[in-house]
Amino acid sequence: MILIGTCYGYLIERLPISGGEFVYAYYGLGRYHAFFCGWFLTLGYMSIVALNASALALLGKFIFPSLIEIGHLYTIAGWKVYVGEIILACTALVIFAFLNVRGTSLSGFSQFIFCIGLVGGVVLLAITMFLHPSSSPVNLQPLFKPDRPAIASILAIVAIAPWAYVGFGNIPQAAEEFDFHPRKSFALIVMAILCAGLTYAIVIVSTGIGMPWISAVDAGYVWGTGAIVESAYGKVGVSLLAFALLMGIFTGLNGFYVSTSRLLFAMGRAKILPKAFTKLHSKHKTPYWGIFFTMAVTMAAPFFGREALLWVVDMAALGVTIAYFYACFVAYRLFRWSAKEKSQNEVLIVAPWRKLFSLLGVICSASFLLLLVVPGSPGFLSKPSWIALLAWISIGVIFFLTRFTFYKNMTDEELDQYILGEYKNREINTESAKPPVSAASLTSTFRAGER
């Protein structure tokens, strides 16, 4: 994941523009690849927003079952859907939508507070679980599922790594709104991935030592992690775990509202989506249409229950992986091994080390993709996930065909202006590089181009 992240760091230096992978795919491979990449990435981001909202409902079911499990509506895939959990999830989606409309300063500060709360809660949880008398490393045995080869268990986790670490994708999506040089994004991405991996490991080990995991699985708990902590420290321990998890949910909701809305903004600016997505709030200068559109779409998710949503999330991992591949491949094409390969009119950079890391990123992202789509692979998508994927592709095909004639007839110069702005010909990694322009100024350029 760090190899993939380095490719993003290179591209943000070159193109600090909202849209991330959508912009990179257009820059390196053209308009049709940009649509394909952007469509799948939108699905991936929206699914993560929806999943975090459903995780909040799951947490509520475990902590306050008497409040959440009221008004049983129906059952989907064995999951009972209640009015209480729908209200809780939808309320969270509305609150975070309005928080993001207020601007990146407020949402960014909130994200910082959420992260501090998450880290503090995880560290305190780990300390208390390791000190508990019943905790023991023996409870981690067996290390792998007994009836499954160890390598299959490892690869099953590797297959979902692109989705599990997708949080660093918030950085390129909000690149236009940085108040620092985009070169710093490289360190931010690497540190984000390292911290995420460490956090995952701490939570897994600190809860795993509390009870034999096979016993926890056999017990059929609604939330196995919570049940383990509750058995050790009762409601106090669950409250601590719930606080840490709540902070994690909030970071996911907040961060991917930012990512989804900026991606929709970039696609609207390219006229792939309706012009409404390019509108900025009169006071806060945020793409509020994209924010409210994300809210409207994801508010349907709580009505389908968590099990059905997990199918969509599994499928969304494929969309995120496709975006990773595009970013790494474009980074690979951007650099050259030596000056002999560079044509006179090419805006390409001789950087053999960067090209090597980009090549490794391509290989890693392609490997993730194969784990998800090759039959027999431990990470192969389930049948419901494939059905959901085909449905999303069908919608994309219909949408693309309705815009095809207009999109095809736009000149390259028009699209360059709308998508790349002043960054089309700027050299990468130069000290004289301009700081990124704001979303508002690029939108002004877009509207001037229309006139």
KOLVEXDREN-582419 format. One record per residue (C-alpha): residue number from 1; x, y, z; residue in three letters. Coordinates in nm, 2 decimals. Each point is the difference from the previous one (the first is absolute). Layout:
BEGIN
SITE   i   east  north     up  aa
SITE NUM      X      Y      Z Ala
...
This chain:
BEGIN
SITE   i   east  north     up  aa
SITE   1   0.00   0.00   0.00 Met
SITE   2   0.29   0.24   0.07 Ile
SITE   3   0.13  -0.08  -0.35 Leu
SITE   4  -0.34   0.10  -0.14 Ile
SITE   5   0.00   0.31   0.23 Gly
SITE   6   0.33   0.12  -0.14 Thr
SITE   7  -0.15   0.02  -0.34 Cys
SITE   8  -0.27   0.22   0.13 Tyr
SITE   9   0.26   0.22   0.16 Gly
SITE  10   0.17   0.04  -0.33 Tyr
SITE  11  -0.32   0.09  -0.18 Leu
SITE  12  -0.12   0.25   0.26 Ile
SITE  13   0.32   0.19  -0.05 Glu
SITE  14  -0.07   0.02  -0.37 Arg
SITE  15  -0.38   0.04   0.02 Leu
SITE  16  -0.13   0.14   0.33 Pro
SITE  17  -0.36   0.01  -0.14 Ile
SITE  18  -0.33  -0.13   0.14 Ser
SITE  19  -0.09  -0.33  -0.16 Gly
SITE  20   0.30  -0.21   0.09 Gly
SITE  21   0.00  -0.32  -0.21 Glu
SITE  22  -0.26   0.14  -0.24 Phe
SITE  23   0.24   0.29  -0.09 Val
SITE  24   0.30  -0.24  -0.01 Tyr
SITE  25  -0.18  -0.24  -0.24 Ala
SITE  26  -0.09   0.29  -0.23 Tyr
SITE  27   0.35   0.15   0.01 Tyr
SITE  28   0.17  -0.32  -0.09 Gly
SITE  29  -0.26  -0.20  -0.21 Leu
SITE  30  -0.27   0.23  -0.11 Gly
SITE  31  -0.37   0.08   0.05 Arg
SITE  32  -0.15  -0.35  -0.03 Tyr
SITE  33   0.24  -0.15   0.25 His
SITE  34  -0.08   0.29   0.23 Ala
SITE  35  -0.37  -0.07  -0.01 Phe
SITE  36   0.06  -0.37   0.07 Phe
SITE  37   0.23   0.06   0.29 Cys
SITE  38  -0.22   0.28   0.15 Gly
SITE  39  -0.32  -0.21  -0.02 Trp
SITE  40   0.15  -0.29   0.20 Phe
SITE  41   0.17   0.23   0.25 Leu
SITE  42  -0.32   0.18   0.07 Thr
SITE  43  -0.16  -0.33   0.08 Leu
SITE  44   0.28  -0.09   0.23 Gly
SITE  45  -0.01   0.33   0.19 Tyr
SITE  46  -0.38   0.00   0.04 Met
SITE  47   0.01  -0.35   0.13 Ser
SITE  48   0.24   0.09   0.27 Ile
SITE  49  -0.22   0.29   0.11 Val
SITE  50  -0.29  -0.24   0.01 Ala
SITE  51   0.19  -0.27   0.18 Leu
SITE  52   0.11   0.24   0.28 Asn
SITE  53  -0.36   0.11   0.05 Ala
SITE  54  -0.10  -0.37   0.03 Ser
SITE  55   0.29  -0.06   0.24 Ala
SITE  56  -0.15   0.27   0.22 Leu
SITE  57  -0.33  -0.19   0.00 Ala
SITE  58   0.18  -0.32   0.09 Leu
SITE  59   0.17   0.17   0.29 Leu
SITE  60  -0.33   0.14   0.11 Gly
SITE  61  -0.16  -0.35  -0.01 Lys
SITE  62   0.28  -0.13   0.23 Phe
SITE  63   0.02   0.29   0.24 Ile
SITE  64  -0.37   0.11   0.02 Phe
SITE  65  -0.21  -0.29  -0.13 Pro
SITE  66  -0.31   0.12   0.17 Ser
SITE  67   0.01   0.34  -0.18 Leu
SITE  68   0.12  -0.12  -0.34 Ile
SITE  69  -0.19  -0.33  -0.04 Glu
SITE  70  -0.35   0.17  -0.01 Ile
SITE  71  -0.24  -0.02  -0.29 Gly
SITE  72   0.11  -0.32  -0.18 His
SITE  73  -0.07   0.05  -0.37 Leu
SITE  74   0.13  -0.31  -0.18 Tyr
SITE  75   0.30  -0.24  -0.03 Thr
SITE  76   0.25   0.00  -0.28 Ile
SITE  77   0.26  -0.28  -0.03 Ala
SITE  78  -0.06  -0.09   0.37 Gly
SITE  79   0.04   0.36   0.12 Trp
SITE  80  -0.29   0.16   0.18 Lys
SITE  81  -0.06   0.36  -0.11 Val
SITE  82  -0.14   0.23   0.26 Tyr
SITE  83  -0.14   0.35  -0.01 Val
SITE  84   0.24   0.10   0.28 Gly
SITE  85   0.32  -0.09  -0.19 Glu
SITE  86  -0.13   0.17  -0.32 Ile
SITE  87  -0.06   0.32   0.19 Ile
SITE  88   0.35  -0.01   0.17 Leu
SITE  89   0.18  -0.07  -0.33 Ala
SITE  90  -0.19   0.26  -0.20 Cys
SITE  91   0.05   0.27   0.28 Thr
SITE  92   0.37  -0.06  -0.01 Ala
SITE  93   0.01   0.04  -0.38 Leu
SITE  94  -0.19   0.33   0.02 Val
SITE  95   0.22   0.14   0.27 Ile
SITE  96   0.32  -0.07  -0.18 Phe
SITE  97  -0.14   0.13  -0.33 Ala
SITE  98  -0.06   0.34   0.16 Phe
SITE  99   0.34  -0.02   0.18 Leu
SITE 100   0.16  -0.04  -0.34 Asn
SITE 101  -0.20   0.28  -0.16 Val
SITE 102   0.15   0.23   0.26 Arg
SITE 103   0.34  -0.05  -0.16 Gly
SITE 104   0.33  -0.19   0.03 Thr
SITE 105   0.12   0.22   0.29 Ser
SITE 106  -0.28  -0.12   0.23 Leu
SITE 107  -0.01  -0.36  -0.14 Ser
SITE 108   0.38  -0.02   0.01 Gly
SITE 109   0.02   0.11   0.36 Phe
SITE 110  -0.28  -0.24   0.09 Ser
SITE 111   0.20  -0.28  -0.18 Gln
SITE 112   0.30   0.09   0.21 Phe
SITE 113  -0.20  -0.03   0.32 Ile
SITE 114  -0.16  -0.33  -0.11 Phe
SITE 115   0.35  -0.14  -0.08 Cys
SITE 116   0.14   0.10   0.34 Ile
SITE 117  -0.30  -0.16   0.17 Gly
SITE 118   0.04  -0.32  -0.21 Leu
SITE 119   0.37  -0.03   0.08 Val
SITE 120  -0.05   0.08   0.37 Gly
SITE 121  -0.28  -0.26   0.03 Gly
SITE 122   0.19  -0.27  -0.18 Val
SITE 123   0.31   0.05   0.21 Val
SITE 124  -0.20   0.00   0.32 Leu
SITE 125  -0.19  -0.31  -0.12 Leu
SITE 126   0.32  -0.18  -0.07 Ala
SITE 127   0.16   0.08   0.34 Ile
SITE 128  -0.31  -0.12   0.19 Thr
SITE 129  -0.04  -0.32  -0.20 Met
SITE 130   0.36  -0.10   0.03 Phe
SITE 131  -0.01   0.06   0.38 Leu
SITE 132  -0.32  -0.20   0.06 His
SITE 133   0.07  -0.33   0.18 Pro
SITE 134  -0.20  -0.21  -0.25 Ser
SITE 135   0.19   0.13  -0.30 Ser
SITE 136   0.25  -0.23  -0.15 Ser
SITE 137   0.19  -0.04  -0.33 Pro
SITE 138  -0.13  -0.36   0.01 Val
SITE 139  -0.34   0.13  -0.09 Asn
SITE 140   0.13   0.10  -0.34 Leu
SITE 141   0.04  -0.36  -0.09 Gln
SITE 142  -0.05  -0.14  -0.25 Pro
SITE 143   0.15   0.27  -0.21 Leu
SITE 144  -0.20  -0.10  -0.30 Phe
SITE 145  -0.33  -0.17  -0.06 Lys
SITE 146   0.07  -0.37   0.05 Pro
SITE 147  -0.19  -0.13  -0.31 Asp
SITE 148   0.16   0.26  -0.24 Arg
SITE 149   0.36   0.03  -0.12 Pro
SITE 150   0.19   0.28   0.16 Ala
SITE 151   0.09   0.17  -0.33 Ile
SITE 152  -0.37   0.01  -0.09 Ala
SITE 153  -0.08   0.18   0.32 Ser
SITE 154   0.28   0.25  -0.06 Ile
SITE 155  -0.10   0.07  -0.36 Leu
SITE 156  -0.36   0.05   0.10 Ala
SITE 157   0.11   0.29   0.22 Ile
SITE 158   0.24   0.13  -0.27 Val
SITE 159  -0.29   0.01  -0.24 Ala
SITE 160  -0.19   0.25   0.21 Ile
SITE 161   0.31   0.21   0.08 Ala
SITE 162  -0.08   0.25  -0.27 Pro
SITE 163  -0.33   0.07   0.16 Trp
SITE 164   0.13  -0.01   0.35 Ala
SITE 165   0.27   0.26  -0.07 Tyr
SITE 166  -0.20   0.22  -0.24 Val
SITE 167  -0.01   0.29   0.25 Gly
SITE 168   0.32   0.15  -0.14 Phe
SITE 169  -0.21   0.07  -0.31 Gly
SITE 170  -0.15   0.30   0.18 Asn
SITE 171   0.33   0.18  -0.05 Ile
SITE 172   0.01   0.03  -0.39 Pro
SITE 173  -0.38   0.07  -0.01 Gln
SITE 174   0.04   0.31   0.21 Ala
SITE 175   0.33   0.11  -0.15 Ala
SITE 176  -0.14   0.33  -0.13 Glu
SITE 177  -0.07   0.11   0.35 Glu
SITE 178   0.34  -0.06   0.15 Phe
SITE 179   0.16   0.29   0.18 Asp
SITE 180   0.34  -0.16  -0.03 Phe
SITE 181   0.22  -0.11  -0.29 His
SITE 182  -0.13  -0.32  -0.17 Pro
SITE 183   0.34  -0.16   0.04 Arg
SITE 184  -0.08  -0.06   0.37 Lys
SITE 185  -0.28  -0.23  -0.10 Ser
SITE 186   0.25  -0.28  -0.06 Phe
SITE 187   0.10  -0.01   0.37 Ala
SITE 188  -0.36   0.03   0.10 Leu
SITE 189  -0.10  -0.30  -0.21 Ile
SITE 190   0.28  -0.23   0.13 Val
SITE 191  -0.06   0.10   0.36 Met
SITE 192  -0.38  -0.05  -0.04 Ala
SITE 193   0.05  -0.36  -0.13 Ile
SITE 194   0.25  -0.09   0.27 Leu
SITE 195  -0.22   0.14   0.27 Cys
SITE 196  -0.30  -0.19  -0.14 Ala
SITE 197   0.19  -0.33  -0.01 Gly
SITE 198   0.12   0.05   0.36 Leu
SITE 199  -0.35   0.09   0.12 Thr
SITE 200  -0.15  -0.31  -0.17 Tyr
SITE 201   0.27  -0.22   0.15 Ala
SITE 202  -0.05   0.14   0.36 Ile
SITE 203  -0.37  -0.04  -0.01 Val
SITE 204   0.01  -0.36  -0.13 Ile
SITE 205   0.27  -0.12   0.24 Val
SITE 206  -0.14   0.18   0.31 Ser
SITE 207  -0.35  -0.14  -0.05 Thr
SITE 208   0.12  -0.34  -0.12 Gly
SITE 209   0.19  -0.07   0.32 Ile
SITE 210  -0.31   0.04   0.21 Gly
SITE 211  -0.18  -0.32  -0.11 Met
SITE 212   0.07  -0.29  -0.23 Pro
SITE 213  -0.13   0.12  -0.33 Trp
SITE 214  -0.16  -0.33  -0.10 Ile
SITE 215  -0.21   0.02   0.31 Ser
SITE 216  -0.11   0.36  -0.09 Ala
SITE 217  -0.09  -0.12  -0.36 Val
SITE 218  -0.20  -0.30   0.13 Asp
SITE 219  -0.19   0.22   0.24 Ala
SITE 220  -0.14   0.19  -0.29 Gly
SITE 221   0.03   0.35   0.15 Tyr
SITE 222  -0.16   0.29  -0.18 Val
SITE 223   0.33   0.18   0.05 Trp
SITE 224   0.28  -0.24   0.10 Gly
SITE 225   0.26   0.27   0.08 Thr
SITE 226  -0.24   0.17   0.24 Gly
SITE 227  -0.10  -0.33   0.16 Ala
SITE 228   0.37  -0.08   0.08 Ile
SITE 229   0.07   0.34   0.16 Val
SITE 230  -0.33  -0.02   0.19 Glu
SITE 231   0.09  -0.34   0.14 Ser
SITE 232   0.33   0.16   0.14 Ala
SITE 233  -0.11   0.34   0.12 Tyr
SITE 234  -0.38   0.01  -0.02 Gly
SITE 235  -0.18   0.31  -0.11 Lys
SITE 236   0.30   0.23   0.08 Val
SITE 237   0.22  -0.19  -0.25 Gly
SITE 238  -0.27   0.00  -0.26 Val
SITE 239  -0.05   0.37   0.04 Ser
SITE 240   0.37   0.05  -0.06 Leu
SITE 241   0.00  -0.22  -0.31 Leu
SITE 242  -0.32   0.17  -0.12 Ala
SITE 243   0.17   0.34   0.04 Phe
SITE 244   0.30  -0.10  -0.21 Ala
SITE 245  -0.23  -0.16  -0.26 Leu
SITE 246  -0.22   0.30  -0.01 Leu
SITE 247   0.30   0.22  -0.08 Met
SITE 248   0.10  -0.23  -0.28 Gly
SITE 249  -0.36   0.01  -0.14 Ile
SITE 250   0.01   0.38   0.01 Phe
SITE 251   0.33   0.02  -0.18 Thr
SITE 252  -0.14  -0.23  -0.27 Gly
SITE 253  -0.32   0.20  -0.04 Leu
SITE 254   0.17   0.33   0.00 Asn
SITE 255   0.29  -0.09  -0.22 Gly
SITE 256  -0.20  -0.17  -0.27 Phe
SITE 257  -0.25   0.27  -0.02 Tyr
SITE 258   0.29   0.22  -0.10 Val
SITE 259   0.14  -0.25  -0.25 Ser
SITE 260  -0.34  -0.09  -0.16 Thr
SITE 261  -0.11   0.37  -0.04 Ser
SITE 262   0.34   0.11  -0.14 Arg
SITE 263   0.00  -0.29  -0.25 Leu
SITE 264  -0.36   0.09  -0.11 Leu
SITE 265   0.11   0.36  -0.03 Phe
SITE 266   0.29  -0.09  -0.23 Ala
SITE 267  -0.22  -0.22  -0.22 Met
SITE 268  -0.26   0.28  -0.01 Gly
SITE 269   0.27   0.25  -0.10 Arg
SITE 270   0.10  -0.24  -0.28 Ala
SITE 271  -0.37   0.00  -0.11 Lys
SITE 272  -0.03  -0.37   0.05 Ile
SITE 273  -0.26   0.07   0.27 Leu
SITE 274  -0.26   0.29   0.00 Pro
SITE 275   0.14   0.35   0.06 Lys
SITE 276  -0.18   0.01   0.34 Ala
SITE 277   0.29  -0.20   0.15 Phe
SITE 278   0.24   0.29  -0.07 Thr
SITE 279  -0.20   0.25   0.21 Lys
SITE 280   0.17   0.12   0.31 Leu
SITE 281  -0.17   0.12   0.32 His
SITE 282  -0.02   0.38  -0.01 Ser
SITE 283   0.16   0.04   0.34 Lys
SITE 284   0.20  -0.31   0.07 His
SITE 285   0.12  -0.07  -0.35 Lys
SITE 286  -0.06  -0.37   0.02 Thr
SITE 287  -0.16  -0.23  -0.27 Pro
SITE 288  -0.33  -0.03   0.19 Tyr
SITE 289  -0.18  -0.18  -0.29 Trp
SITE 290   0.24  -0.29   0.02 Gly
SITE 291  -0.03  -0.01   0.38 Ile
SITE 292  -0.38  -0.01   0.00 Phe
SITE 293   0.00  -0.24  -0.29 Phe
SITE 294   0.22  -0.24   0.20 Thr
SITE 295  -0.22   0.05   0.30 Met
SITE 296  -0.32  -0.08  -0.21 Ala
SITE 297   0.15  -0.32  -0.15 Val
SITE 298   0.15  -0.14   0.31 Thr
SITE 299  -0.31   0.06   0.21 Met
SITE 300  -0.16  -0.29  -0.19 Ala
SITE 301   0.26  -0.24   0.14 Ala
SITE 302  -0.13  -0.04   0.36 Pro
SITE 303  -0.33  -0.13  -0.14 Phe
SITE 304   0.17  -0.30  -0.15 Phe
SITE 305   0.17  -0.13   0.31 Gly
SITE 306   0.37  -0.06   0.07 Arg
SITE 307   0.03  -0.34  -0.17 Glu
SITE 308  -0.12   0.13  -0.33 Ala
SITE 309   0.23   0.30   0.02 Leu
SITE 310   0.30  -0.22   0.06 Leu
SITE 311  -0.05  -0.15  -0.35 Trp
SITE 312   0.02   0.35  -0.14 Val
SITE 313   0.31   0.07   0.20 Val
SITE 314   0.17  -0.31  -0.13 Asp
SITE 315  -0.08   0.11  -0.35 Met
SITE 316   0.11   0.35   0.08 Ala
SITE 317   0.35  -0.14   0.08 Ala
SITE 318   0.03  -0.07  -0.37 Leu
SITE 319  -0.08   0.35  -0.09 Gly
SITE 320   0.26   0.14   0.24 Val
SITE 321   0.26  -0.25  -0.14 Thr
SITE 322  -0.07   0.12  -0.36 Ile
SITE 323   0.06   0.36   0.11 Ala
SITE 324   0.33  -0.11   0.16 Tyr
SITE 325   0.11  -0.17  -0.32 Phe
SITE 326  -0.07   0.31  -0.20 Tyr
SITE 327   0.19   0.23   0.23 Ala
SITE 328   0.31  -0.23   0.01 Cys
SITE 329  -0.01  -0.06  -0.38 Phe
SITE 330  -0.02   0.38  -0.07 Val
SITE 331   0.29   0.06   0.24 Ala
SITE 332   0.20  -0.26  -0.18 Tyr
SITE 333  -0.06   0.16  -0.33 Arg
SITE 334   0.08   0.35   0.14 Leu
SITE 335   0.36  -0.09   0.08 Phe
SITE 336   0.29  -0.12  -0.22 Arg
SITE 337   0.30  -0.22   0.07 Trp
SITE 338   0.23   0.23  -0.18 Ser
SITE 339   0.01   0.32  -0.21 Ala
SITE 340   0.03  -0.21  -0.32 Lys
SITE 341  -0.36  -0.10   0.02 Glu
SITE 342  -0.14   0.36   0.03 Lys
SITE 343  -0.13   0.16  -0.32 Ser
SITE 344   0.04   0.37  -0.05 Gln
SITE 345  -0.36   0.10   0.06 Asn
SITE 346  -0.08  -0.24   0.28 Glu
SITE 347  -0.06   0.12   0.35 Val
SITE 348   0.17  -0.30   0.16 Leu
SITE 349   0.25  -0.03   0.28 Ile
SITE 350   0.32  -0.20   0.01 Val
SITE 351  -0.02  -0.17   0.34 Ala
SITE 352   0.10  -0.36  -0.01 Pro
SITE 353  -0.07  -0.06   0.37 Trp
SITE 354  -0.35   0.14  -0.02 Arg
SITE 355  -0.06  -0.21  -0.31 Lys
SITE 356   0.11  -0.31   0.18 Leu
SITE 357  -0.23   0.06   0.30 Phe
SITE 358  -0.29   0.08  -0.24 Ser
SITE 359   0.07  -0.33  -0.18 Leu
SITE 360  -0.02  -0.18   0.33 Leu
SITE 361  -0.32   0.18   0.07 Gly
SITE 362  -0.15  -0.12  -0.33 Val
SITE 363   0.09  -0.36   0.09 Ile
SITE 364  -0.15   0.03   0.35 Cys
SITE 365  -0.32   0.15  -0.12 Ser
SITE 366  -0.03  -0.25  -0.28 Ala
SITE 367   0.05  -0.28   0.26 Ser
SITE 368  -0.28   0.14   0.22 Phe
SITE 369  -0.22   0.00  -0.31 Leu
SITE 370   0.07  -0.36  -0.08 Leu
SITE 371  -0.07  -0.11   0.35 Leu
SITE 372  -0.35   0.14  -0.03 Leu
SITE 373  -0.10  -0.12  -0.35 Val
SITE 374   0.18  -0.33  -0.06 Val
SITE 375  -0.23  -0.30   0.08 Pro
SITE 376   0.14  -0.21   0.28 Gly
SITE 377   0.19   0.29   0.16 Ser
SITE 378  -0.05   0.04   0.38 Pro
SITE 379  -0.12   0.36  -0.07 Gly
SITE 380  -0.23  -0.09  -0.29 Phe
SITE 381  -0.32   0.21   0.01 Leu
SITE 382  -0.32  -0.17   0.11 Ser
SITE 383  -0.29  -0.05  -0.23 Lys
SITE 384  -0.21   0.29   0.15 Pro
SITE 385   0.30   0.23  -0.04 Ser
SITE 386   0.03  -0.09  -0.37 Trp
SITE 387  -0.37   0.07  -0.04 Ile
SITE 388   0.04   0.34   0.17 Ala
SITE 389   0.31   0.07  -0.22 Leu
SITE 390  -0.18  -0.09  -0.32 Leu
SITE 391  -0.29   0.23   0.10 Ala
SITE 392   0.24   0.29   0.07 Trp
SITE 393   0.17  -0.06  -0.34 Ile
SITE 394  -0.33  -0.01  -0.18 Ser
SITE 395  -0.10   0.34   0.16 Ile
SITE 396   0.34   0.14  -0.11 Gly
SITE 397  -0.04  -0.12  -0.35 Val
SITE 398  -0.35   0.16  -0.03 Ile
SITE 399   0.13   0.32   0.16 Phe
SITE 400   0.31   0.00  -0.23 Phe
SITE 401  -0.21  -0.05  -0.32 Leu
SITE 402  -0.23   0.29   0.09 Thr
SITE 403   0.30   0.23   0.02 Arg
SITE 404   0.22  -0.16  -0.27 Phe
SITE 405  -0.07   0.23  -0.29 Thr
SITE 406   0.06   0.31   0.20 Phe
SITE 407   0.30  -0.14   0.18 Tyr
SITE 408   0.15  -0.13  -0.32 Lys
SITE 409  -0.04   0.34  -0.18 Asn
SITE 410   0.18   0.20   0.26 Met
SITE 411   0.35   0.09  -0.11 Thr
SITE 412   0.31  -0.10   0.19 Asp
SITE 413   0.07   0.36   0.07 Glu
SITE 414  -0.34   0.05   0.16 Glu
SITE 415   0.04  -0.31   0.22 Leu
SITE 416   0.36   0.10   0.09 Asp
SITE 417  -0.13   0.34   0.12 Gln
SITE 418  -0.29  -0.15   0.20 Tyr
SITE 419   0.19  -0.29   0.16 Ile
SITE 420   0.37   0.11   0.02 Leu
SITE 421  -0.02   0.37   0.00 Gly
SITE 422   0.34   0.17   0.03 Glu
SITE 423   0.16  -0.33   0.09 Tyr
SITE 424   0.01  -0.16  -0.35 Lys
SITE 425   0.36   0.10  -0.07 Asn
SITE 426   0.15   0.06   0.34 Arg
SITE 427   0.32  -0.19   0.07 Glu
SITE 428   0.00  -0.23   0.30 Ile
SITE 429   0.21   0.04   0.30 Asn
SITE 430   0.13   0.35  -0.07 Thr
SITE 431   0.06   0.26   0.27 Glu
SITE 432  -0.16   0.27  -0.20 Ser
SITE 433  -0.33  -0.19  -0.03 Ala
SITE 434  -0.30   0.20   0.09 Lys
SITE 435  -0.21  -0.10   0.30 Pro
SITE 436  -0.33  -0.17  -0.09 Pro
SITE 437  -0.28   0.23  -0.10 Val
SITE 438  -0.33  -0.02   0.18 Ser
SITE 439  -0.31  -0.19  -0.12 Ala
SITE 440  -0.17   0.34  -0.02 Ala
SITE 441   0.26   0.14  -0.24 Ser
SITE 442  -0.01  -0.31  -0.23 Leu
SITE 443  -0.37   0.02  -0.01 Thr
SITE 444   0.02   0.36  -0.11 Ser
SITE 445   0.23  -0.12  -0.28 Thr
SITE 446  -0.25  -0.26  -0.09 Phe
SITE 447  -0.29   0.25  -0.01 Arg
SITE 448   0.21   0.24  -0.20 Ala
SITE 449   0.07  -0.28  -0.25 Gly
SITE 450  -0.37  -0.06  -0.04 Glu
SITE 451  -0.07   0.37  -0.07 Arg
